[in-house]
Amino acid sequence: MTRAETVTELTPFLEYWSSGIYMFKCPGCKYLHPFHVKEGAHHNGSIWDFNGDINKPTFTPSLLVNDHYPASRCHLFLTEGKIQFLSDCHHELAGQTVDMVPIDV
């Protein structure tokens, strides 16, 4: 029997999913992006490090979403609660650093 996924709101800006994923909302893409921190959580085996600070989270290394689809690619660092978008992002926030946004917005 498979256990149901549970989601815990840690702050208005950060959720934790029981499968080992931290989720935040990307203000450029307007949807959730994942950081997989538990072995086996990501289909290709990738694991991100987390500093443990839910108020000013830092995840390493960078996160690359939709890498095979340049028209919707998002590439960023999340450091001390700030999102640094790299220049290869598809959206208007490419090259900028912004604050995290509430998930429910």
matplotlib code that plots the C-alpha trace (Angstrom):
import matplotlib.pyplot as plt

x = [0.0, 1.3, 1.2, -0.5, 1.6, 1.3, 2.1, 3.1, 3.1, 6.3, 5.9, 3.7, 6.7, 7.8, 6.1, 7.5, 6.1, 6.5, 8.3, 11.3, 10.5, 10.5, 8.3, 8.3, 6.4, 8.4, 7.3, 8.6, 6.9, 3.9, 3.9, 5.6, 9.2, 10.7, 13.9, 14.4, 16.3, 15.6, 17.4, 15.1, 12.7, 13.9, 13.6, 17.2, 18.6, 19.5, 19.6, 19.8, 21.4, 19.2, 20.5, 17.6, 16.4, 12.7, 12.6, 15.7, 16.2, 19.3, 19.4, 22.4, 23.3, 21.2, 17.8, 17.1, 13.5, 12.5, 16.1, 15.1, 12.5, 14.2, 10.9, 9.9, 13.3, 13.9, 17.3, 17.9, 19.7, 17.7, 20.0, 19.0, 15.4, 16.3, 15.7, 18.6, 17.4, 20.1, 20.2, 19.0, 15.5, 12.6, 10.8, 11.1, 12.9, 16.0, 19.1, 17.3, 17.3, 13.9, 12.3, 10.3, 6.5, 3.7, 2.6, -1.1, -0.8]
y = [0.0, 3.5, 6.2, 9.5, 12.5, 15.1, 18.7, 21.0, 24.8, 25.8, 29.5, 31.4, 31.0, 27.4, 24.0, 20.6, 17.5, 14.2, 12.6, 14.8, 17.9, 21.6, 23.7, 27.4, 29.6, 31.1, 34.7, 34.5, 31.2, 31.7, 28.1, 25.9, 24.7, 21.8, 21.2, 17.4, 16.8, 13.1, 10.4, 8.9, 11.9, 13.1, 10.7, 11.2, 11.0, 14.7, 15.9, 19.5, 20.6, 22.8, 25.1, 24.3, 27.9, 28.0, 31.8, 32.4, 29.2, 28.4, 25.4, 24.3, 23.8, 25.9, 24.7, 24.3, 23.7, 22.6, 22.4, 20.6, 23.3, 26.7, 28.5, 27.7, 27.2, 28.7, 28.6, 30.1, 30.1, 30.4, 31.9, 33.3, 33.7, 35.6, 34.2, 34.9, 34.2, 33.4, 34.9, 31.7, 32.0, 32.5, 35.1, 38.8, 38.2, 36.8, 38.3, 39.8, 38.9, 39.1, 38.2, 34.9, 35.3, 33.7, 30.4, 31.2, 34.4]
z = [0.0, -1.0, 1.6, 0.7, 0.1, 2.9, 2.5, 5.4, 5.0, 6.8, 6.0, 3.5, 1.1, 1.6, 1.7, 2.6, 0.9, 2.7, -0.3, 0.4, -1.6, -0.6, -2.9, -3.5, -6.0, -8.8, -9.4, -13.0, -14.0, -11.7, -10.5, -7.9, -8.3, -6.3, -4.4, -3.8, -0.6, 0.1, -1.8, -4.4, -4.5, -7.9, -10.9, -12.0, -8.5, -8.0, -4.4, -3.2, 0.1, 2.4, 5.1, 7.4, 7.7, 6.7, 6.9, 4.8, 2.9, 0.9, -1.5, -3.4, -6.2, -8.6, -9.8, -13.5, -14.5, -18.0, -19.2, -22.4, -23.3, -23.8, -24.3, -20.7, -19.0, -15.5, -13.9, -10.4, -7.1, -3.9, -1.3, 2.1, 0.9, -2.3, -5.8, -8.2, -11.7, -14.2, -17.7, -19.4, -17.9, -20.3, -18.3, -17.6, -14.3, -16.0, -14.6, -11.5, -7.8, -6.1, -2.8, -2.5, -3.0, -1.0, -2.5, -2.4, -4.5]

ax = plt.figure().add_subplot(projection="3d")
ax.plot(x, y, z, "-o")
ax.set_aspect("equal")
plt.show()
